[in-house]
């Protein structure tokens, strides 16, 4: 009995060390930004799948940060981040031009006060284009984009992580959310399904120089088996099969996602 009592505390500590960090309770400026009326009401129903307050809290985003969002798409996170950073920080949208600039212009036309200070730059950067200077960012965030780079080949995905490493200050944070492929699946599925293995994303980041600083299950979805006929786009919101088994996929919800925090060593 005495021997068992000594082993149990050590075992508990070991198990805790392997458990992904729980999501922080949303509070303060992040919670206010998520609840802000400047957001398009059509975007807020997806909060139940994207958990923006918990995700940004896990990445440690502060109102004083310079935050670069890589490939912001239609600006779903821009609507949250830009107003929060407007007064004391800075938000930069880095993506393919002219699409990213057009997204920013559209938001500024809708609300110049909230989005007037947003800067759109190129990522990746071609000759003559403005990009993010080296060492400029406190946080670099990218949401569901690694698979897009992987479609262009492993070298393209690695180049993206290398570039994100350069643009961060020493001690800066890279936050990644990505559709998650189970580790036991063939790696070839990453080239067409829209899902990535967590180990693959960590390998790209580590090779670039990052250190893994934390994992969160805030965007996990155990209902997603990641083996759908049209990849991740079978699920909402895309519904690539249209009305075929739509109720089934709606009940599953959006994809299972990894949420990883990396740090650029000082």
C-alpha positions in Angstrom: 0.0 0.0 0.0 2.8 2.4 0.8 4.5 1.8 -2.5 1.2 2.5 -4.4 0.7 5.7 -2.5 4.1 7.0 -3.6 3.5 6.1 -7.3 0.1 7.7 -7.7 1.1 11.3 -7.3 4.0 10.9 -9.8 1.6 9.2 -12.3 -0.9 12.1 -11.9 1.8 14.7 -12.6 2.9 12.8 -15.7 -0.7 12.6 -17.0 -1.2 16.3 -16.4 1.9 17.1 -18.4 0.5 15.2 -21.4 -2.9 16.9 -21.3 -3.5 19.7 -23.8 -4.0 23.1 -22.1 -7.7 23.9 -21.4 -9.1 27.0 -23.1 -8.9 30.2 -21.0 -12.2 31.8 -20.1 -12.8 34.7 -22.4 -12.6 38.0 -20.7 -11.6 41.7 -21.1 -10.8 43.2 -24.5 -11.0 39.9 -26.4 -14.5 39.2 -25.1 -15.5 42.7 -25.9 -14.2 42.5 -29.4 -16.0 39.2 -30.1 -19.3 40.8 -28.8 -18.7 44.1 -30.7 -21.6 45.3 -33.0 -19.1 46.1 -35.8 -19.1 42.4 -36.7 -21.3 41.3 -39.5 -24.2 39.5 -37.9 -23.9 36.8 -40.7 -20.5 35.8 -39.2 -21.4 35.4 -35.6 -23.2 32.0 -35.9 -19.9 30.4 -36.6 -18.5 31.4 -33.2 -19.9 28.1 -31.9 -17.4 26.3 -34.1 -14.5 28.7 -34.2 -14.5 29.8 -30.5 -12.7 33.1 -31.3 -12.6 34.4 -27.7 -11.0 31.2 -26.3 -8.7 30.8 -29.3 -7.3 34.4 -29.1 -6.9 34.1 -25.3 -4.9 30.9 -25.8 -2.7 32.7 -28.3 -2.2 35.5 -25.7 -3.3 38.3 -28.0 -3.3 41.7 -26.2 -4.6 45.1 -27.3 -1.0 46.5 -27.5 0.3 43.8 -29.9 1.2 44.1 -33.5 -0.7 41.2 -35.0 -0.2 39.9 -38.5 -2.9 37.6 -39.8 -1.8 35.4 -42.7 -4.3 34.8 -45.4 -7.3 36.4 -43.7 -9.7 35.4 -46.4 -13.0 37.3 -46.2 -12.0 39.0 -42.9 -13.8 36.8 -40.4 -11.1 37.3 -37.8 -10.2 40.8 -39.1 -13.6 42.0 -37.8 -12.6 40.9 -34.3 -8.9 41.8 -34.2 -8.7 45.1 -36.0 -11.0 47.1 -33.7 -9.4 45.6 -30.6 -5.9 46.6 -31.8 -6.9 50.0 -33.4 -6.0 52.3 -30.5 -2.9 50.8 -28.9 -1.7 48.0 -31.2 -1.7 47.3 -34.9 -3.4 44.8 -37.2 -1.9 43.7 -40.5 -3.6 41.6 -43.1 -1.1 39.6 -45.1 -2.3 37.6 -48.1 -2.5 37.3 -51.8 -3.0 40.7 -53.6 -5.2 42.2 -54.7 -7.8 40.0 -53.0 -6.6 40.9 -49.5 -6.5 44.6 -50.2 -10.0 44.4 -51.6 -11.2 42.7 -48.4 -9.7 45.5 -46.3 -11.2 48.2 -48.5 -14.6 46.6 -48.2 -14.4 46.6 -44.4 -13.2 50.2 -44.3 -16.1 51.2 -46.5 -18.5 49.7 -44.1 -16.9 51.1 -40.9 -13.9 53.6 -41.4 -13.5 54.1 -37.6 -13.2 50.4 -36.8 -11.0 49.3 -39.8 -9.4 52.5 -41.0 -5.9 51.7 -39.7 -5.8 48.1 -41.2 -2.9 47.6 -43.5 -3.0 45.0 -46.3 0.4 43.6 -47.5 1.4 40.7 -49.7 2.1 37.2 -48.5 4.0 35.6 -50.1 5.8 38.7 -51.4 6.7 39.1 -55.1 9.2 41.7 -56.4 7.9 45.2 -55.9 5.3 44.2 -53.3 5.2 45.4 -49.7 5.4 42.6 -47.1 5.9 42.3 -43.4 9.3 43.4 -42.3 11.5 41.0 -40.4 11.0 41.2 -36.6 7.9 43.4 -36.8 5.2 41.3 -35.2 4.3 40.2 -31.7 1.8 37.7 -32.9 1.4 35.9 -36.3 -1.9 34.1 -36.6 -3.2 31.9 -39.4 -6.5 30.0 -39.4 -7.1 26.9 -41.6 -4.5 27.8 -44.2 -1.7 25.3 -43.8 -3.5 22.8 -46.1 -3.6 25.4 -48.8 0.1 25.8 -48.7 0.6 22.1 -48.6 -1.4 21.7 -51.9 1.5 23.6 -53.5 4.0 21.0 -52.1 5.9 20.5 -48.9 8.5 23.1 -50.0 5.8 25.8 -50.3 4.4 25.0 -46.8 7.9 25.1 -45.4 8.6 28.5 -47.1 5.4 29.9 -45.4 6.6 28.8 -41.9 10.1 30.2 -42.6 8.6 33.5 -43.6 6.3 33.7 -40.5 9.4 32.9 -38.3 11.3 35.9 -39.8 8.5 38.4 -39.3 8.1 37.7 -35.6 10.1 39.4 -32.9 12.2 37.2 -30.7 9.8 35.8 -28.1 6.8 36.3 -30.4 4.0 33.8 -30.9 2.8 32.0 -33.9 -0.8 30.8 -33.5 -2.1 28.1 -35.9 -5.6 26.6 -36.3 -5.9 23.8 -38.9 -8.2 21.0 -39.9 -6.8 17.8 -38.2 -6.1 14.5 -39.9 -5.7 11.5 -37.6 -2.1 10.5 -37.2 -2.7 7.0 -38.5 -3.9 8.1 -41.9 -1.7 8.1 -45.0 0.2 11.4 -45.4 -1.0 11.6 -49.0 -4.4 12.6 -47.7 -2.8 16.0 -46.8 -2.4 16.8 -50.4 -6.1 16.6 -51.3 -8.4 16.4 -48.2 -7.9 19.8 -46.6 -6.8 18.0 -43.4 -3.3 18.0 -42.0 -1.6 15.8 -39.4 -0.7 17.7 -36.3 2.7 16.1 -36.4 3.2 17.6 -39.9 2.3 21.1 -38.9 4.6 20.8 -35.8 7.4 19.5 -38.1 7.1 22.5 -40.5 7.1 25.0 -37.6 10.0 23.2 -35.8 12.1 23.2 -39.0 11.6 26.9 -39.3 13.0 27.5 -35.8 9.8 27.6 -33.7 9.3 25.9 -30.3 6.0 24.3 -29.6 4.6 26.1 -26.5 1.1 24.7 -26.2 -1.9 22.8 -27.6 -5.6 23.5 -27.0 -8.6 21.3 -27.7 -10.9 24.4 -27.9 -11.6 23.8 -31.6 -11.7 20.0 -31.4 -14.7 18.1 -32.8 -14.8 14.4 -32.0 -17.7 13.9 -34.4 -15.4 14.6 -37.4 -13.8 11.4 -38.7 -12.0 13.3 -41.4 -12.7 10.8 -44.1 -15.5 12.4 -46.1 -16.0 12.0 -49.9 -15.2 15.6 -50.7 -12.7 16.1 -47.9 -13.2 18.8 -45.3 -15.5 20.7 -47.8 -18.1 18.0 -47.3 -18.9 19.5 -43.9 -20.5 22.9 -43.2 -20.2 25.6 -44.1 -19.2 24.5 -47.6 -21.5 21.4 -48.1 -19.8 20.5 -51.4 -22.3 17.6 -51.8 -25.1 20.2 -51.6 -28.3 18.4 -50.4 -26.8 14.8 -50.3 -26.8 13.8 -46.6 -26.9 17.4 -45.7 -28.7 16.8 -42.3 -26.0 14.2 -41.4 -23.1 16.6 -42.1 -25.0 19.5 -40.4 -25.2 17.3 -37.2 -21.5 16.7 -37.3 -20.7 20.4 -37.6 -17.5 22.0 -38.8 -14.2 20.2 -38.8 -12.1 18.9 -36.0 -9.2 21.4 -35.6 -5.9 21.5 -33.9 -5.0 24.8 -32.1 -1.2 25.2 -31.7 0.9 27.9 -30.1 4.5 28.2 -31.1 7.2 30.6 -29.9 10.2 32.1 -31.6 13.1 31.7 -29.2 14.7 34.8 -27.8 
